[in-house]
């Protein structure tokens, strides 16, 4: 499964979702699962905040360099599933890429938590980033428990 996570700037929420997804998929042995991330209004000069790196490090995820990138037709084509971190991102995706509507979904809704947004931690304390990370992580756990079942069974695990 190839998943594209989308937020506004592609520096906080979508980056955390991408890194957590890849880390969790690897830990579960989901070799064909991969995530990437992009933004609806990225600024390539705006790096991932140190607090985002810090809360990912608490999960054993290193602070690899990341350059914010825009949602593109190529990324949408690559993805099996495009998960928007907020309703505004989903609305933007549906408006700008209507031909891809079958794979465009709201992340927490798809994960089974209802139609709600992942809070934007930008400018917040490390505790705010930790709370956002925890929300993303909970959604990813639910998604993987539901969607990976057949993948793991097919692999003989």
N, CA, C and O atoms as a GROMACS GRO file, in nm:
protein
  628
    1UNK      N    1   0.085  -0.118   0.000
    1UNK     CA    2   0.000   0.000   0.000
    1UNK      C    3   0.089   0.124   0.000
    1UNK      O    4   0.182   0.135   0.081
    2UNK      N    5   0.061   0.214  -0.090
    2UNK     CA    6   0.134   0.341  -0.100
    2UNK      C    7   0.040   0.452  -0.058
    2UNK      O    8  -0.066   0.472  -0.119
    3UNK      N    9   0.080   0.526   0.047
    3UNK     CA   10  -0.006   0.629   0.104
    3UNK      C   11   0.063   0.764   0.095
    3UNK      O   12   0.180   0.778   0.129
    4UNK      N   13  -0.011   0.863   0.050
    4UNK     CA   14   0.035   1.002   0.049
    4UNK      C   15  -0.042   1.077   0.156
    4UNK      O   16  -0.165   1.081   0.153
    5UNK      N   17   0.030   1.137   0.251
    5UNK     CA   18  -0.030   1.219   0.355
    5UNK      C   19  -0.018   1.365   0.314
    5UNK      O   20   0.088   1.409   0.269
    6UNK      N   21  -0.128   1.440   0.330
    6UNK     CA   22  -0.131   1.578   0.285
    6UNK      C   23  -0.175   1.670   0.399
    6UNK      O   24  -0.275   1.646   0.465
    7UNK      N   25  -0.096   1.777   0.419
    7UNK     CA   26  -0.136   1.884   0.510
    7UNK      C   27  -0.111   2.017   0.437
    7UNK      O   28  -0.103   2.019   0.314
    8UNK      N   29  -0.098   2.124   0.510
    8UNK     CA   30  -0.081   2.254   0.446
    8UNK      C   31   0.063   2.275   0.399
    8UNK      O   32   0.090   2.286   0.280
    9UNK      N   33   0.155   2.281   0.494
    9UNK     CA   34   0.293   2.318   0.462
    9UNK      C   35   0.389   2.204   0.438
    9UNK      O   36   0.503   2.227   0.396
   10UNK      N   37   0.346   2.081   0.463
   10UNK     CA   38   0.434   1.964   0.451
   10UNK      C   39   0.561   1.981   0.533
   10UNK      O   40   0.671   1.950   0.488
   11UNK      N   41   0.542   2.032   0.656
   11UNK     CA   42   0.656   2.044   0.746
   11UNK      C   43   0.629   1.983   0.883
   11UNK      O   44   0.723   1.953   0.956
   12UNK      N   45   0.503   1.964   0.920
   12UNK     CA   46   0.470   1.910   1.054
   12UNK      C   47   0.385   1.783   1.045
   12UNK      O   48   0.438   1.672   1.050
   13UNK      N   49   0.253   1.801   1.032
   13UNK     CA   50   0.161   1.687   1.040
   13UNK      C   51   0.188   1.579   0.936
   13UNK      O   52   0.202   1.462   0.970
   14UNK      N   53   0.196   1.618   0.810
   14UNK     CA   54   0.213   1.515   0.706
   14UNK      C   55   0.350   1.449   0.716
   14UNK      O   56   0.363   1.330   0.686
   15UNK      N   57   0.450   1.525   0.757
   15UNK     CA   58   0.584   1.467   0.775
   15UNK      C   59   0.582   1.366   0.890
   15UNK      O   60   0.637   1.256   0.878
   16UNK      N   61   0.519   1.404   1.001
   16UNK     CA   62   0.509   1.310   1.113
   16UNK      C   63   0.431   1.185   1.072
   16UNK      O   64   0.469   1.074   1.108
   17UNK      N   65   0.323   1.202   0.996
   17UNK     CA   66   0.245   1.087   0.951
   17UNK      C   67   0.328   0.997   0.860
   17UNK      O   68   0.326   0.875   0.875
   18UNK      N   69   0.400   1.057   0.767
   18UNK     CA   70   0.485   0.979   0.677
   18UNK      C   71   0.590   0.900   0.754
   18UNK      O   72   0.606   0.780   0.732
   19UNK      N   73   0.661   0.966   0.842
   19UNK     CA   74   0.769   0.901   0.917
   19UNK      C   75   0.714   0.792   1.010
   19UNK      O   76   0.770   0.683   1.018
   20UNK      N   77   0.605   0.823   1.079
   20UNK     CA   78   0.545   0.723   1.169
   20UNK      C   79   0.494   0.603   1.090
   20UNK      O   80   0.516   0.489   1.129
   21UNK      N   81   0.426   0.629   0.979
   21UNK     CA   82   0.373   0.521   0.896
   21UNK      C   83   0.486   0.429   0.850
   21UNK      O   84   0.476   0.307   0.864
   22UNK      N   85   0.592   0.485   0.796
   22UNK     CA   86   0.703   0.403   0.746
   22UNK      C   87   0.770   0.325   0.858
   22UNK      O   88   0.808   0.209   0.841
   23UNK      N   89   0.786   0.389   0.973
   23UNK     CA   90   0.847   0.323   1.090
   23UNK      C   91   0.759   0.207   1.138
   23UNK      O   92   0.807   0.097   1.164
   24UNK      N   93   0.630   0.233   1.151
   24UNK     CA   94   0.537   0.132   1.201
   24UNK      C   95   0.521   0.017   1.101
   24UNK      O   96   0.514  -0.099   1.140
   25UNK      N   97   0.516   0.050   0.973
   25UNK     CA   98   0.504  -0.055   0.870
   25UNK      C   99   0.627  -0.145   0.871
   25UNK      O  100   0.614  -0.267   0.861
   26UNK      N  101   0.744  -0.086   0.882
   26UNK     CA  102   0.867  -0.165   0.886
   26UNK      C  103   0.868  -0.255   1.009
   26UNK      O  104   0.906  -0.372   1.002
   27UNK      N  105   0.827  -0.200   1.122
   27UNK     CA  106   0.823  -0.276   1.248
   27UNK      C  107   0.727  -0.394   1.238
   27UNK      O  108   0.751  -0.499   1.298
   28UNK      N  109   0.619  -0.378   1.163
   28UNK     CA  110   0.519  -0.484   1.146
   28UNK      C  111   0.553  -0.579   1.030
   28UNK      O  112   0.480  -0.674   1.004
   29UNK      N  113   0.663  -0.552   0.960
   29UNK     CA  114   0.702  -0.637   0.848
   29UNK      C  115   0.618  -0.616   0.722
   29UNK      O  116   0.606  -0.707   0.640
   30UNK      N  117   0.560  -0.499   0.708
   30UNK     CA  118   0.477  -0.468   0.592
   30UNK      C  119   0.567  -0.410   0.483
   30UNK      O  120   0.575  -0.288   0.464
   31UNK      N  121   0.634  -0.499   0.412
   31UNK     CA  122   0.738  -0.458   0.319
   31UNK      C  123   0.688  -0.377   0.200
   31UNK      O  124   0.763  -0.295   0.147
   32UNK      N  125   0.566  -0.397   0.158
   32UNK     CA  126   0.513  -0.325   0.043
   32UNK      C  127   0.437  -0.199   0.083
   32UNK      O  128   0.371  -0.138  -0.001
   33UNK      N  129   0.446  -0.159   0.209
   33UNK     CA  130   0.377  -0.040   0.256
   33UNK      C  131   0.477   0.075   0.262
   33UNK      O  132   0.586   0.062   0.319
   34UNK      N  133   0.440   0.187   0.203
   34UNK     CA  134   0.528   0.303   0.200
   34UNK      C  135   0.444   0.430   0.202
   34UNK      O  136   0.335   0.435   0.145
   35UNK      N  137   0.495   0.531   0.270
   35UNK     CA  138   0.427   0.659   0.275
   35UNK      C  139   0.520   0.769   0.225
   35UNK      O  140   0.642   0.762   0.238
   36UNK      N  141   0.457   0.870   0.169
   36UNK     CA  142   0.521   0.996   0.134
   36UNK      C  143   0.430   1.106   0.184
   36UNK      O  144   0.319   1.081   0.231
   37UNK      N  145   0.478   1.230   0.173
   37UNK     CA  146   0.396   1.342   0.219
   37UNK      C  147   0.413   1.461   0.127
   37UNK      O  148   0.512   1.473   0.054
   38UNK      N  149   0.313   1.549   0.131
   38UNK     CA  150   0.315   1.670   0.051
   38UNK      C  151   0.221   1.772   0.115
   38UNK      O  152   0.147   1.741   0.208
   39UNK      N  153   0.227   1.894   0.062
   39UNK     CA  154   0.144   2.001   0.117
   39UNK      C  155   0.065   2.074   0.011
   39UNK      O  156   0.099   2.073  -0.108
   40UNK      N  157  -0.043   2.137   0.056
   40UNK     CA  158  -0.124   2.216  -0.035
   40UNK      C  159  -0.061   2.353  -0.060
   40UNK      O  160  -0.083   2.413  -0.166
   41UNK      N  161   0.016   2.403   0.036
   41UNK     CA  162   0.083   2.534   0.024
   41UNK      C  163   0.221   2.526   0.090
   41UNK      O  164   0.247   2.598   0.187
   42UNK      N  165   0.310   2.440   0.041
   42UNK     CA  166   0.439   2.424   0.107
   42UNK      C  167   0.533   2.541   0.080
   42UNK      O  168   0.525   2.606  -0.024
   43UNK      N  169   0.620   2.565   0.175
   43UNK     CA  170   0.727   2.663   0.159
   43UNK      C  171   0.858   2.586   0.172
   43UNK      O  172   0.895   2.546   0.283
   44UNK      N  173   0.929   2.565   0.061
   44UNK     CA  174   1.054   2.486   0.066
   44UNK      C  175   1.158   2.543   0.162
   44UNK      O  176   1.249   2.471   0.203
   45UNK      N  177   1.145   2.669   0.197
   45UNK     CA  178   1.241   2.730   0.290
   45UNK      C  179   1.205   2.707   0.436
   45UNK      O  180   1.282   2.743   0.525
   46UNK      N  181   1.087   2.647   0.462
   46UNK     CA  182   1.043   2.625   0.599
   46UNK      C  183   1.071   2.481   0.639
   46UNK      O  184   1.001   2.390   0.596
   47UNK      N  185   1.174   2.460   0.721
   47UNK     CA  186   1.209   2.322   0.760
   47UNK      C  187   1.114   2.264   0.864
   47UNK      O  188   1.037   2.336   0.927
   48UNK      N  189   1.122   2.134   0.881
   48UNK     CA  190   1.046   2.068   0.986
   48UNK      C  191   1.093   2.123   1.121
   48UNK      O  192   1.213   2.122   1.149
   49UNK      N  193   1.001   2.170   1.204
   49UNK     CA  194   1.039   2.228   1.333
   49UNK      C  195   1.112   2.128   1.424
   49UNK      O  196   1.083   2.008   1.420
   50UNK      N  197   1.205   2.177   1.505
   50UNK     CA  198   1.277   2.089   1.598
   50UNK      C  199   1.184   2.009   1.689
   50UNK      O  200   1.215   1.894   1.722
   51UNK      N  201   1.071   2.066   1.730
   51UNK     CA  202   0.979   1.993   1.818
   51UNK      C  203   0.922   1.870   1.748
   51UNK      O  204   0.898   1.768   1.812
   52UNK      N  205   0.899   1.879   1.618
   52UNK     CA  206   0.850   1.762   1.544
   52UNK      C  207   0.956   1.653   1.542
   52UNK      O  208   0.926   1.536   1.563
   53UNK      N  209   1.079   1.693   1.517
   53UNK     CA  210   1.189   1.594   1.520
   53UNK      C  211   1.202   1.532   1.659
   53UNK      O  212   1.226   1.412   1.672
   54UNK      N  213   1.188   1.614   1.762
   54UNK     CA  214   1.204   1.565   1.900
   54UNK      C  215   1.100   1.460   1.935
   54UNK      O  216   1.132   1.357   1.995
   55UNK      N  217   0.973   1.486   1.898
   55UNK     CA  218   0.869   1.388   1.936
   55UNK      C  219   0.877   1.263   1.849
   55UNK      O  220   0.835   1.156   1.893
   56UNK      N  221   0.930   1.274   1.728
   56UNK     CA  222   0.954   1.154   1.648
   56UNK      C  223   1.070   1.074   1.706
   56UNK      O  224   1.067   0.951   1.706
   57UNK      N  225   1.172   1.143   1.756
   57UNK     CA  226   1.287   1.076   1.816
   57UNK      C  227   1.245   0.993   1.937
   57UNK      O  228   1.306   0.891   1.968
   58UNK      N  229   1.140   1.037   2.006
   58UNK     CA  230   1.088   0.961   2.120
   58UNK      C  231   1.035   0.824   2.074
   58UNK      O  232   1.020   0.733   2.156
   59UNK      N  233   1.009   0.809   1.948
   59UNK     CA  234   0.963   0.682   1.891
   59UNK      C  235   1.074   0.612   1.812
   59UNK      O  236   1.049   0.516   1.741
   60UNK      N  237   1.197   0.662   1.826
   60UNK     CA  238   1.311   0.600   1.759
   60UNK      C  239   1.325   0.637   1.612
   60UNK      O  240   1.392   0.567   1.536
   61UNK      N  241   1.263   0.748   1.573
   61UNK     CA  242   1.268   0.792   1.433
   61UNK      C  243   1.367   0.907   1.423
   61UNK      O  244   1.351   1.009   1.489
   62UNK      N  245   1.469   0.889   1.339
   62UNK     CA  246   1.574   0.989   1.327
   62UNK      C  247   1.528   1.110   1.248
   62UNK      O  248   1.432   1.104   1.171
   63UNK      N  249   1.597   1.220   1.269
   63UNK     CA  250   1.563   1.348   1.206
   63UNK      C  251   1.630   1.360   1.070
   63UNK      O  252   1.718   1.444   1.050
   64UNK      N  253   1.588   1.276   0.976
   64UNK     CA  254   1.640   1.287   0.841
   64UNK      C  255   1.594   1.418   0.779
   64UNK      O  256   1.486   1.466   0.810
   65UNK      N  257   1.675   1.474   0.691
   65UNK     CA  258   1.635   1.600   0.627
   65UNK      C  259   1.505   1.583   0.547
   65UNK      O  260   1.479   1.477   0.490
   66UNK      N  261   1.427   1.689   0.545
   66UNK     CA  262   1.302   1.688   0.469
   66UNK      C  263   1.282   1.825   0.407
   66UNK      O  264   1.293   1.927   0.475
   67UNK      N  265   1.253   1.828   0.279
   67UNK     CA  266   1.220   1.952   0.210
   67UNK      C  267   1.072   1.949   0.175
   67UNK      O  268   1.027   1.858   0.105
   68UNK      N  269   0.995   2.047   0.222
   68UNK     CA  270   0.853   2.050   0.189
   68UNK      C  271   0.831   2.047   0.037
   68UNK      O  272   0.903   2.112  -0.039
   69UNK      N  273   0.730   1.971  -0.003
   69UNK     CA  274   0.697   1.962  -0.145
   69UNK      C  275   0.547   1.975  -0.164
   69UNK      O  276   0.467   1.945  -0.075
   70UNK      N  277   0.511   2.020  -0.283
   70UNK     CA  278   0.370   2.039  -0.315
   70UNK      C  279   0.307   1.910  -0.363
   70UNK      O  280   0.374   1.823  -0.418
   71UNK      N  281   0.178   1.898  -0.341
   71UNK     CA  282   0.100   1.789  -0.400
   71UNK      C  283   0.115   1.803  -0.551
   71UNK      O  284   0.104   1.913  -0.606
   72UNK      N  285   0.139   1.691  -0.616
   72UNK     CA  286   0.157   1.693  -0.762
   72UNK      C  287   0.079   1.577  -0.824
   72UNK      O  288   0.046   1.480  -0.757
   73UNK      N  289   0.049   1.588  -0.953
   73UNK     CA  290  -0.016   1.477  -1.022
   73UNK      C  291   0.066   1.348  -1.012
   73UNK      O  292   0.010   1.239  -1.002
   74UNK      N  293   0.198   1.361  -1.014
   74UNK     CA  294   0.286   1.243  -1.005
   74UNK      C  295   0.273   1.174  -0.869
   74UNK      O  296   0.265   1.051  -0.863
   75UNK      N  297   0.270   1.252  -0.762
   75UNK     CA  298   0.253   1.192  -0.629
   75UNK      C  299   0.115   1.127  -0.614
   75UNK      O  300   0.102   1.020  -0.556
   76UNK      N  301   0.014   1.193  -0.667
   76UNK     CA  302  -0.121   1.135  -0.660
   76UNK      C  303  -0.130   1.006  -0.741
   76UNK      O  304  -0.198   0.912  -0.700
   77UNK      N  305  -0.064   1.002  -0.853
   77UNK     CA  306  -0.063   0.880  -0.935
   77UNK      C  307   0.011   0.768  -0.863
   77UNK      O  308  -0.030   0.652  -0.868
   78UNK      N  309   0.121   0.802  -0.796
   78UNK     CA  310   0.200   0.704  -0.721
   78UNK      C  311   0.118   0.639  -0.611
   78UNK      O  312   0.129   0.519  -0.587
   79UNK      N  313   0.035   0.718  -0.543
   79UNK     CA  314  -0.036   0.672  -0.423
   79UNK      C  315  -0.156   0.584  -0.455
   79UNK      O  316  -0.230   0.607  -0.550
   80UNK      N  317  -0.173   0.482  -0.371
   80UNK     CA  318  -0.295   0.402  -0.372
   80UNK      C  319  -0.405   0.473  -0.294
   80UNK      O  320  -0.524   0.456  -0.320
   81UNK      N  321  -0.361   0.552  -0.196
   81UNK     CA  322  -0.451   0.617  -0.102
   81UNK      C  323  -0.391   0.753  -0.066
   81UNK      O  324  -0.271   0.762  -0.039
   82UNK      N  325  -0.473   0.857  -0.067
   82UNK     CA  326  -0.429   0.991  -0.030
   82UNK      C  327  -0.510   1.033   0.092
   82UNK      O  328  -0.632   1.046   0.086
   83UNK      N  329  -0.439   1.055   0.203
   83UNK     CA  330  -0.506   1.086   0.329
   83UNK      C  331  -0.477   1.229   0.370
   83UNK      O  332  -0.363   1.265   0.401
   84UNK      N  333  -0.582   1.310   0.370
   84UNK     CA  334  -0.573   1.449   0.411
   84UNK      C  335  -0.581   1.457   0.563
   84UNK      O  336  -0.661   1.388   0.625
   85UNK      N  337  -0.497   1.541   0.621
   85UNK     CA  338  -0.495   1.551   0.767
   85UNK      C  339  -0.602   1.644   0.821
   85UNK      O  340  -0.628   1.645   0.942
   86UNK      N  341  -0.665   1.723   0.734
   86UNK     CA  342  -0.776   1.811   0.775
   86UNK      C  343  -0.877   1.821   0.661
   86UNK      O  344  -0.845   1.797   0.545
   87UNK      N  345  -0.999   1.856   0.698
   87UNK     CA  346  -1.105   1.869   0.597
   87UNK      C  347  -1.069   1.972   0.491
   87UNK      O  348  -1.101   1.954   0.374
   88UNK      N  349  -1.003   2.080   0.531
   88UNK     CA  350  -0.965   2.183   0.433
   88UNK      C  351  -0.869   2.126   0.330
   88UNK      O  352  -0.874   2.165   0.213
   89UNK      N  353  -0.783   2.035   0.370
   89UNK     CA  354  -0.691   1.971   0.274
   89UNK      C  355  -0.768   1.879   0.180
   89UNK      O  356  -0.742   1.876   0.059
   90UNK      N  357  -0.863   1.805   0.234
   90UNK     CA  358  -0.944   1.717   0.150
   90UNK      C  359  -1.026   1.800   0.050
   90UNK      O  360  -1.036   1.763  -0.067
   91UNK      N  361  -1.084   1.909   0.097
   91UNK     CA  362  -1.161   1.995   0.007
   91UNK      C  363  -1.071   2.048  -0.106
   91UNK      O  364  -1.112   2.050  -0.222
   92UNK      N  365  -0.951   2.089  -0.073
   92UNK     CA  366  -0.856   2.140  -0.172
   92UNK      C  367  -0.820   2.030  -0.272
   92UNK      O  368  -0.818   2.055  -0.393
   93UNK      N  369  -0.794   1.912  -0.223
   93UNK     CA  370  -0.760   1.800  -0.312
   93UNK      C  371  -0.876   1.768  -0.407
   93UNK      O  372  -0.855   1.749  -0.526
   94UNK      N  373  -0.997   1.763  -0.353
   94UNK     CA  374  -1.113   1.732  -0.435
   94UNK      C  375  -1.137   1.839  -0.542
   94UNK      O  376  -1.177   1.807  -0.654
   95UNK      N  377  -1.112   1.964  -0.507
   95UNK     CA  378  -1.129   2.073  -0.602
   95UNK      C  379  -1.023   2.069  -0.712
   95UNK      O  380  -1.053   2.090  -0.829
   96UNK      N  381  -0.898   2.042  -0.673
   96UNK     CA  382  -0.787   2.050  -0.767
   96UNK      C  383  -0.757   1.921  -0.842
   96UNK      O  384  -0.694   1.923  -0.948
   97UNK      N  385  -0.803   1.809  -0.787
   97UNK     CA  386  -0.776   1.679  -0.850
   97UNK      C  387  -0.902   1.591  -0.849
   97UNK      O  388  -0.900   1.482  -0.792
   98UNK      N  389  -1.009   1.637  -0.911
   98UNK     CA  390  -1.135   1.563  -0.905
   98UNK      C  391  -1.128   1.423  -0.967
   98UNK      O  392  -1.206   1.335  -0.929
   99UNK      N  393  -1.038   1.402  -1.059
   99UNK     CA  394  -1.027   1.270  -1.121
   99UNK      C  395  -0.970   1.166  -1.024
   99UNK      O  396  -0.980   1.046  -1.049
  100UNK      N  397  -0.910   1.212  -0.915
  100UNK     CA  398  -0.852   1.122  -0.816
  100UNK      C  399  -0.944   1.101  -0.696
  100UNK      O  400  -0.902   1.043  -0.596
  101UNK      N  401  -1.068   1.147  -0.704
  101UNK     CA  402  -1.155   1.151  -0.587
  101UNK      C  403  -1.175   1.016  -0.519
  101UNK      O  404  -1.201   1.011  -0.398
  102UNK      N  405  -1.163   0.906  -0.591
  102UNK     CA  406  -1.183   0.774  -0.531
  102UNK      C  407  -1.076   0.738  -0.428
  102UNK      O  408  -1.099   0.652  -0.344
  103UNK      N  409  -0.961   0.802  -0.435
  103UNK     CA  410  -0.855   0.769  -0.340
  103UNK      C  411  -0.828   0.880  -0.240
  103UNK      O  412  -0.734   0.870  -0.161
  104UNK      N  413  -0.909   0.987  -0.242
  104UNK     CA  414  -0.890   1.101  -0.152
  104UNK      C  415  -0.982   1.088  -0.032
  104UNK      O  416  -1.104   1.085  -0.046
  105UNK      N  417  -0.922   1.080   0.087
  105UNK     CA  418  -0.999   1.058   0.210
  105UNK      C  419  -0.944   1.142   0.325
  105UNK      O  420  -0.829   1.185   0.323
  106UNK      N  421  -1.028   1.162   0.425
  106UNK     CA  422  -0.986   1.230   0.547
  106UNK      C  423  -0.923   1.126   0.640
  106UNK      O  424  -0.986   1.025   0.671
  107UNK      N  425  -0.802   1.150   0.684
  107UNK     CA  426  -0.722   1.051   0.758
  107UNK      C  427  -0.795   0.991   0.879
  107UNK      O  428  -0.815   0.870   0.884
  108UNK      N  429  -0.834   1.075   0.975
  108UNK     CA  430  -0.893   1.019   1.097
  108UNK      C  431  -1.026   0.952   1.070
  108UNK      O  432  -1.063   0.856   1.139
  109UNK      N  433  -1.100   0.999   0.971
  109UNK     CA  434  -1.225   0.935   0.933
  109UNK      C  435  -1.195   0.796   0.876
  109UNK      O  436  -1.260   0.698   0.912
  110UNK      N  437  -1.098   0.788   0.787
  110UNK     CA  438  -1.060   0.660   0.729
  110UNK      C  439  -1.009   0.562   0.836
  110UNK      O  440  -1.031   0.442   0.827
  111UNK      N  441  -0.942   0.617   0.937
  111UNK     CA  442  -0.889   0.533   1.046
  111UNK      C  443  -0.998   0.488   1.143
  111UNK      O  444  -0.972   0.404   1.230
  112UNK      N  445  -1.118   0.542   1.129
  112UNK     CA  446  -1.228   0.501   1.216
  112UNK      C  447  -1.254   0.593   1.333
  112UNK      O  448  -1.326   0.554   1.426
  113UNK      N  449  -1.199   0.712   1.333
  113UNK     CA  450  -1.214   0.806   1.444
  113UNK      C  451  -1.316   0.916   1.416
  113UNK      O  452  -1.330   1.008   1.496
  114UNK      N  453  -1.385   0.909   1.304
  114UNK     CA  454  -1.483   1.011   1.269
  114UNK      C  455  -1.421   1.122   1.186
  114UNK      O  456  -1.299   1.132   1.172
  115UNK      N  457  -1.507   1.204   1.132
  115UNK     CA  458  -1.465   1.312   1.042
  115UNK      C  459  -1.412   1.430   1.121
  115UNK      O  460  -1.481   1.531   1.139
  116UNK      N  461  -1.288   1.417   1.168
  116UNK     CA  462  -1.226   1.528   1.241
  116UNK      C  463  -1.084   1.547   1.192
  116UNK      O  464  -1.022   1.457   1.134
  117UNK      N  465  -1.033   1.667   1.218
  117UNK     CA  466  -0.899   1.705   1.174
  117UNK      C  467  -0.793   1.663   1.275
  117UNK      O  468  -0.820   1.650   1.394
  118UNK      N  469  -0.672   1.644   1.226
  118UNK     CA  470  -0.554   1.634   1.312
  118UNK      C  471  -0.512   1.778   1.340
  118UNK      O  472  -0.490   1.854   1.246
  119UNK      N  473  -0.501   1.815   1.466
  119UNK     CA  474  -0.466   1.952   1.504
  119UNK      C  475  -0.330   1.992   1.449
  119UNK      O  476  -0.236   1.912   1.449
  120UNK      N  477  -0.320   2.115   1.403
  120UNK     CA  478  -0.195   2.170   1.351
  120UNK      C  479  -0.110   2.218   1.469
  120UNK      O  480  -0.153   2.308   1.541
  121UNK      N  481   0.008   2.161   1.490
  121UNK     CA  482   0.089   2.199   1.605
  121UNK      C  483   0.178   2.321   1.582
  121UNK      O  484   0.245   2.367   1.675
  122UNK      N  485   0.180   2.374   1.460
  122UNK     CA  486   0.276   2.478   1.426
  122UNK      C  487   0.273   2.592   1.528
  122UNK      O  488   0.168   2.647   1.560
  123UNK      N  489   0.391   2.626   1.578
  123UNK     CA  490   0.405   2.732   1.676
  123UNK      C  491   0.380   2.690   1.818
  123UNK      O  492   0.395   2.770   1.911
  124UNK      N  493   0.341   2.564   1.838
  124UNK     CA  494   0.311   2.516   1.972
  124UNK      C  495   0.432   2.460   2.043
  124UNK      O  496   0.542   2.452   1.987
  125UNK      N  497   0.412   2.424   2.167
  125UNK     CA  498   0.518   2.366   2.248
  125UNK      C  499   0.544   2.221   2.205
  125UNK      O  500   0.471   2.165   2.124
  126UNK      N  501   0.647   2.164   2.260
  126UNK     CA  502   0.677   2.024   2.232
  126UNK      C  503   0.561   1.934   2.277
  126UNK      O  504   0.534   1.831   2.216
  127UNK      N  505   0.493   1.973   2.384
  127UNK     CA  506   0.376   1.895   2.428
  127UNK      C  507   0.263   1.899   2.324
  127UNK      O  508   0.193   1.800   2.306
  128UNK      N  509   0.246   2.011   2.256
  128UNK     CA  510   0.146   2.022   2.150
  128UNK      C  511   0.184   1.929   2.035
  128UNK      O  512   0.099   1.858   1.980
  129UNK      N  513   0.312   1.929   1.998
  129UNK     CA  514   0.359   1.838   1.892
  129UNK      C  515   0.342   1.693   1.934
  129UNK      O  516   0.305   1.608   1.852
  130UNK      N  517   0.367   1.664   2.060
  130UNK     CA  518   0.350   1.527   2.111
  130UNK      C  519   0.204   1.484   2.101
  130UNK      O  520   0.176   1.370   2.063
  131UNK      N  521   0.112   1.573   2.134
  131UNK     CA  522  -0.030   1.541   2.125
  131UNK      C  523  -0.070   1.513   1.979
  131UNK      O  524  -0.146   1.420   1.952
  132UNK      N  525  -0.019   1.594   1.887
  132UNK     CA  526  -0.046   1.572   1.744
  132UNK      C  527   0.013   1.439   1.700
  132UNK      O  528  -0.052   1.364   1.627
  133UNK      N  529   0.135   1.411   1.743
  133UNK     CA  530   0.198   1.282   1.709
  133UNK      C  531   0.115   1.167   1.762
  133UNK      O  532   0.095   1.067   1.692
  134UNK      N  533   0.067   1.179   1.882
  134UNK     CA  534  -0.012   1.071   1.942
  134UNK      C  535  -0.143   1.048   1.867
  134UNK      O  536  -0.186   0.934   1.849
  135UNK      N  537  -0.207   1.157   1.823
  135UNK     CA  538  -0.330   1.144   1.744
  135UNK      C  539  -0.301   1.073   1.611
  135UNK      O  540  -0.376   0.985   1.570
  136UNK      N  541  -0.194   1.112   1.546
  136UNK     CA  542  -0.155   1.049   1.420
  136UNK      C  543  -0.122   0.902   1.443
  136UNK      O  544  -0.165   0.815   1.368
  137UNK      N  545  -0.046   0.876   1.547
  137UNK     CA  546  -0.006   0.738   1.578
  137UNK      C  547  -0.126   0.649   1.606
  137UNK      O  548  -0.131   0.535   1.560
  138UNK      N  549  -0.223   0.701   1.680
  138UNK     CA  550  -0.344   0.623   1.709
  138UNK      C  551  -0.420   0.592   1.580
  138UNK      O  552  -0.468   0.480   1.561
  139UNK      N  553  -0.430   0.689   1.492
  139UNK     CA  554  -0.496   0.667   1.364
  139UNK      C  555  -0.422   0.564   1.279
  139UNK      O  556  -0.484   0.479   1.216
  140UNK      N  557  -0.291   0.572   1.278
  140UNK     CA  558  -0.211   0.477   1.202
  140UNK      C  559  -0.223   0.336   1.258
  140UNK      O  560  -0.231   0.239   1.182
  141UNK      N  561  -0.224   0.324   1.390
  141UNK     CA  562  -0.240   0.191   1.450
  141UNK      C  563  -0.372   0.130   1.409
  141UNK      O  564  -0.378   0.012   1.373
  142UNK      N  565  -0.479   0.208   1.414
  142UNK     CA  566  -0.612   0.157   1.376
  142UNK      C  567  -0.613   0.119   1.229
  142UNK      O  568  -0.664   0.013   1.192
  143UNK      N  569  -0.558   0.204   1.145
  143UNK     CA  570  -0.552   0.178   1.002
  143UNK      C  571  -0.475   0.049   0.973
  143UNK      O  572  -0.520  -0.035   0.896
  144UNK      N  573  -0.360   0.034   1.037
  144UNK     CA  574  -0.276  -0.084   1.011
  144UNK      C  575  -0.340  -0.211   1.065
  144UNK      O  576  -0.331  -0.316   1.002
  145UNK      N  577  -0.402  -0.204   1.181
  145UNK     CA  578  -0.468  -0.322   1.236
  145UNK      C  579  -0.579  -0.370   1.144
  145UNK      O  580  -0.600  -0.490   1.128
  146UNK      N  581  -0.650  -0.276   1.085
  146UNK     CA  582  -0.760  -0.311   0.995
  146UNK      C  583  -0.709  -0.352   0.857
  146UNK      O  584  -0.746  -0.458   0.807
  147UNK      N  585  -0.624  -0.271   0.796
  147UNK     CA  586  -0.586  -0.290   0.656
  147UNK      C  587  -0.470  -0.387   0.636
  147UNK      O  588  -0.455  -0.443   0.527
  148UNK      N  589  -0.388  -0.408   0.737
  148UNK     CA  590  -0.272  -0.496   0.721
  148UNK      C  591  -0.306  -0.641   0.747
  148UNK      O  592  -0.225  -0.729   0.718
  149UNK      N  593  -0.421  -0.669   0.800
  149UNK     CA  594  -0.455  -0.807   0.837
  149UNK      C  595  -0.438  -0.903   0.720
  149UNK      O  596  -0.371  -1.005   0.733
  150UNK      N  597  -0.496  -0.870   0.607
  150UNK     CA  598  -0.483  -0.957   0.489
  150UNK      C  599  -0.341  -0.963   0.438
  150UNK      O  600  -0.296  -1.068   0.392
  151UNK      N  601  -0.268  -0.852   0.446
  151UNK     CA  602  -0.130  -0.849   0.400
  151UNK      C  603  -0.042  -0.940   0.484
  151UNK      O  604   0.040  -1.016   0.432
  152UNK      N  605  -0.061  -0.933   0.616
  152UNK     CA  606   0.019  -1.017   0.704
  152UNK      C  607  -0.019  -1.164   0.686
  152UNK      O  608   0.069  -1.249   0.682
  153UNK      N  609  -0.147  -1.193   0.674
  153UNK     CA  610  -0.190  -1.332   0.653
  153UNK      C  611  -0.133  -1.388   0.524
  153UNK      O  612  -0.088  -1.502   0.520
  154UNK      N  613  -0.133  -1.308   0.416
  154UNK     CA  614  -0.081  -1.355   0.289
  154UNK      C  615   0.069  -1.382   0.296
  154UNK      O  616   0.121  -1.469   0.227
  155UNK      N  617   0.138  -1.306   0.382
  155UNK     CA  618   0.282  -1.324   0.396
  155UNK      C  619   0.316  -1.441   0.486
  155UNK      O  620   0.433  -1.478   0.498
  156UNK      N  621   0.216  -1.500   0.549
  156UNK     CA  622   0.239  -1.615   0.635
  156UNK      C  623   0.278  -1.580   0.776
  156UNK      O  624   0.328  -1.664   0.850
  157UNK      N  625   0.255  -1.454   0.815
  157UNK     CA  626   0.288  -1.411   0.951
  157UNK      C  627   0.176  -1.439   1.047
  157UNK      O  628   0.188  -1.410   1.166
   0.00000   0.00000   0.00000
